[in-house]
Amino acid sequence: MGLKSKMHDLKKKYEGTKMAPAFNAIHTFLYLPNETTHGGTHIKAADDLKRTMNIVIMALIPCLIFGMFNAGYQHHLALGEIQAVSAGFFSPEFWTVDNFMVGFWKILPLVIVSYGVGLLIEFIFAIIKKHEVEEGYLVTGMLVPLIVPIDIPLWMLTVAVAFGVVIGKEVFGGTGMNILNPALTIRAFLFFAYPTWMSGDKVWVHSARERADQIAEGATGVDAISGETILGSLAQGNDAGFSVMDMFYGFIPGSVGETSTLLILLGALFLIFTKIGSWRIMLSSVVGALVMGLIFNWVADAGIIAESSKFYTLMSTEFWHHLLLGGLAFGIVYMATDPVTASQTNKGKWIYGFLIGFISVMIRVFNPAYPEGVMLAILLMNVFAPTIDHYVVQGNVKKRLKRAKVKTA
C-alpha cells in the first residue's frame, strides 16, 4: 500500500473528529485536494492559496540563501579575518562554505522557531474553531527570520510570533481577515517590547554582542569589531564607507533578507510575472520614496537646514540611494504588496504605495534613533487601506451617478 492510499485511509479515520482540520492541513500540504465541483458555473484556475503562498516563498529563497552567506561574511569581515569583496557579485571571498555555515547555523533556528510556533498556534485555533488550517502563515513564517536580528534570543522570537499570530491575525478571523501584516506585527512587537535588541547599530552582525562583552571584560585580540548598519552610521552623521555596487549587490550589514537589492529586484520581477505581487504598489512606492528623497535633497542643498544638524546627513544622501539602504526595497516588494492588508482598487494601490514610500523616507530621516521607517509606514497604511478604497469606490459611484443624470436629462 502506497503512502497516498495510507494518507487517504487516515483522512477517513479522522473525518468528523476534532483532529480533522490538523490532519487535513498535512494531507493537502502533501497532495492536491481531490474534491471536484458539481453543477453550476465556476471559474477554473490552476492557482490556489497554497500555490500562491509557495510562489512567494520561492521568491524569498534567494534572499534567505544570500543572507546566510552575508551573515558569515559580515562576521568574518568584522573580525578582520577576511578582506572585503573585490570582484563583484560572484566574488570568491563571499561565496565560501565557511561564510555559509556561520550564517546557516545562526539563521536556521530562527526559521525553525518561526514556523514551529506559528504553525502550532494555527493548528490549535483550527482545532478549537473546527475549521481548516489556512496556508497564510507559510509566507509569514519565512518573512519573520528575514526581518529580525540574527542574534535575537529565541524566547523573544517565540513570544513575538505567538503575539503576532494570535493578536495580529486570529482575533480578526484568520487568514484573509487581518488588517495588519502579520510579519510586521511580529517585528513591531519586538521593536516596542525589546527595543535594545531591535534599534541598536550593531544588532545585525553575528557575535557582535558577545565580542563587545569580551572587550568590556578586558579580552584582547577582538578590537576589530565594527558592525554598524549603513543607516545607523548615516543617522549619526558618519560616512558608511560602502560603494553603490556594494549596496546593490548586498555586501553590507543588515537584516538577513533585506541587504541584496539585486535579488529583491529579481524577486519583484518574479512576483509581477506570476501576477502575485502588484506592480502598481511596487512602482508607486518607489516613486513616493524618490519624491521624498528629492525634497530632502533640495532642503539640504538650499541650506535650509544646517550641516551640523543631526538630520543633515540622511537629508543630503542621494535620493535614489534610499532604495538601496535598509529594508525599504524588501518591504515594498514582499510586505507592502500583501493582498490581504493592501488596497484592493487599482487607484487605491497607487495612493497606498506612494504614501508607503513617502512616509518611509520621512521617518528614516526625522527619527535618527530609529532610521528604518518602512515597517511603521506599511503598518500605518495597512490601517488606512480600507479608507482609501472606500473613497476610491465612492468617487467612482459619484462619477457614474453624474453620467446617469446627464443621460436622463
Sequence and secondary structure as in RCSB ss.txt:
>XXXX:A:sequence
MGLKSKMHDLKKKYEGTKMAPAFNAIHTFLYLPNETTHGGTHIKAADDLKRTMNIVIMALIPCLIFGMFNAGYQH
HLALGEIQAVSAGFFSPEFWTVDNFMVGFWKILPLVIVSYGVGLLIEFIFAIIKKHEVEEGYLVTGMLVPLIVPI
DIPLWMLTVAVAFGVVIGKEVFGGTGMNILNPALTIRAFLFFAYPTWMSGDKVWVHSARERADQIAEGATGVDAI
SGETILGSLAQGNDAGFSVMDMFYGFIPGSVGETSTLLILLGALFLIFTKIGSWRIMLSSVVGALVMGLIFNWVA
DAGIIAESSKFYTLMSTEFWHHLLLGGLAFGIVYMATDPVTASQTNKGKWIYGFLIGFISVMIRVFNPAYPEGVM
LAILLMNVFAPTIDHYVVQGNVKKRLKRAKVKTA
>XXXX:A:secstr
  HHHHHHHHHHHHTTSTTHHHHHHHHHHHS       SS     S  HHHHHHHHHHHHHHHHHHHHHHHHHHH
HHHTTSS    SGGG TTTS HHHHHHHHHHHHHHHHHHHHHHHHHHHHHHHHHT    TTHHHHHHHHHHHS T
T  HHHHHHHHHHHHHHHTGGGTSTTT SS HHHHHHHHHHHHSHHHHS SSTTSTTHHHHHHHHHTT SS TT 
    HHHHHHTT      HHHHHHT S   TTTS HHHHHHHHHHHHHTT S HHHHHHHHHHHHHHHHHHHHHH
HTTSS TTSTTHHHHHS GGGGGTSTTHHHHHHHTTT TTTS  SHHHHHHHHHHHHHHHHHHHHH TTS   HH
HHHHHHHHHHHHHHHHHHHHHHHHHHHHHHHHH 
